[in-house]
Amino acid sequence: MSVSFNKIDGPWPVSPVPEPTRNGNPARGAGGADFARDLATATATSSPPPEVSAEVQAAARAAARLHELGRELRFDQGDDGCLRVELRDHDGNLLRQVPTQEIFDFAAGKVTT
């Protein structure tokens, strides 16, 4: 087996490519836009507010409790585009469809039947 490459001539003359813009602003000097640096800085300096962290932890506890009971909630988009919430067992059997209002009431701390 042999491989041969012919000389490839590009379109000449080549014109310089302008620096990219981000969010409507030109890139910063010779370093340009450094996405990795910006992401690391944003991640390192920002964290969710304490109330959001508390809500996430409460949701995790509720999911763990459901799991202990052999149940899980599945969230899906119905054919009509609306949110559909289903209570299923661990075998995937549908136990009941949960109205979204009931989910919001539960999340707000209201007792549901």
C-alpha positions as CSV (number, residue, x, y, z in Angstrom):
1,M,0.0,0.0,0.0
2,S,1.3,3.4,-0.8
3,V,0.2,6.9,0.0
4,S,1.1,10.0,-1.9
5,F,0.3,13.6,-1.2
6,N,0.3,16.2,-4.0
7,K,1.2,19.7,-3.3
8,I,-1.8,21.7,-2.1
9,D,-1.9,25.3,-3.1
10,G,-4.3,27.5,-1.2
11,P,-6.0,30.6,-2.3
12,W,-3.4,33.4,-2.4
13,P,-3.2,36.1,-1.1
14,V,-4.6,35.2,2.3
15,S,-6.3,38.0,4.2
16,P,-6.1,38.3,8.0
17,V,-9.1,37.1,10.0
18,P,-10.6,39.7,12.4
19,E,-10.6,39.0,16.1
20,P,-13.8,37.3,17.2
21,T,-16.4,39.2,19.3
22,R,-18.2,37.9,22.4
23,N,-21.3,39.5,23.7
24,G,-20.9,42.3,21.3
25,N,-17.4,43.1,22.6
26,P,-14.1,42.5,20.8
27,A,-11.7,39.9,22.2
28,R,-9.2,41.2,24.7
29,G,-5.8,42.0,23.1
30,A,-3.3,39.3,22.1
31,G,-4.8,36.8,24.6
32,G,-8.2,37.0,23.0
33,A,-11.2,35.6,24.6
34,D,-10.2,32.9,27.1
35,F,-13.3,30.9,27.7
36,A,-11.7,28.4,30.1
37,R,-10.3,31.2,32.3
38,D,-13.6,33.0,32.3
39,L,-15.5,29.8,33.2
40,A,-13.1,28.9,36.0
41,T,-13.4,32.4,37.5
42,A,-17.2,32.4,37.3
43,T,-17.4,29.0,38.9
44,A,-14.9,29.8,41.6
45,T,-16.5,33.1,42.6
46,S,-20.2,32.3,42.3
47,S,-22.3,29.9,44.4
48,P,-26.0,29.6,44.8
49,P,-27.7,31.6,47.6
50,P,-28.1,29.6,50.8
51,E,-31.9,29.4,50.3
52,V,-31.4,27.7,46.9
53,S,-28.9,25.2,48.4
54,A,-31.5,24.5,51.2
55,E,-34.2,23.8,48.6
56,V,-31.9,21.5,46.6
57,Q,-31.1,19.6,49.8
58,A,-34.8,19.3,50.7
59,A,-35.6,18.0,47.2
60,A,-32.8,15.4,47.5
61,R,-34.2,14.3,50.9
62,A,-37.7,14.0,49.4
63,A,-36.3,12.0,46.4
64,A,-34.4,9.7,48.8
65,R,-37.6,9.1,50.9
66,L,-39.5,8.3,47.7
67,H,-36.8,5.8,46.7
68,E,-36.9,4.2,50.1
69,L,-40.7,3.7,49.5
70,G,-40.0,2.1,46.1
71,R,-41.3,5.1,44.2
72,E,-40.0,7.8,41.9
73,L,-41.4,10.8,40.2
74,R,-40.8,11.2,36.5
75,F,-41.1,14.5,34.8
76,D,-41.8,14.6,31.1
77,Q,-43.3,16.8,28.4
78,G,-46.6,15.5,27.2
79,D,-47.7,15.4,23.6
80,D,-49.6,18.7,24.2
81,G,-46.4,20.4,25.3
82,C,-47.5,20.5,29.0
83,L,-45.6,19.2,32.0
84,R,-46.5,15.6,32.9
85,V,-45.6,14.2,36.3
86,E,-45.9,10.5,37.0
87,L,-45.5,8.4,40.1
88,R,-43.9,5.1,39.2
89,D,-42.5,2.1,41.1
90,H,-38.9,1.0,40.6
91,D,-40.1,-1.5,37.9
92,G,-41.3,1.5,35.8
93,N,-45.0,0.7,36.4
94,L,-47.2,3.8,36.4
95,L,-49.0,4.1,39.7
96,R,-50.7,7.4,38.9
97,Q,-50.3,10.6,37.0
98,V,-49.8,13.5,39.4
99,P,-51.5,16.9,38.6
100,T,-48.9,19.6,38.4
101,Q,-50.8,21.8,40.9
102,E,-50.4,19.0,43.4
103,I,-46.6,19.1,42.9
104,F,-46.5,22.8,43.3
105,D,-48.7,22.6,46.5
106,F,-46.4,19.9,47.9
107,A,-43.3,22.0,47.1
108,A,-44.9,25.0,48.9
109,G,-45.4,22.8,52.0
110,K,-49.2,22.4,51.6
111,V,-50.6,19.0,52.7
112,T,-52.1,17.0,49.9
113,T,-54.3,14.0,50.0
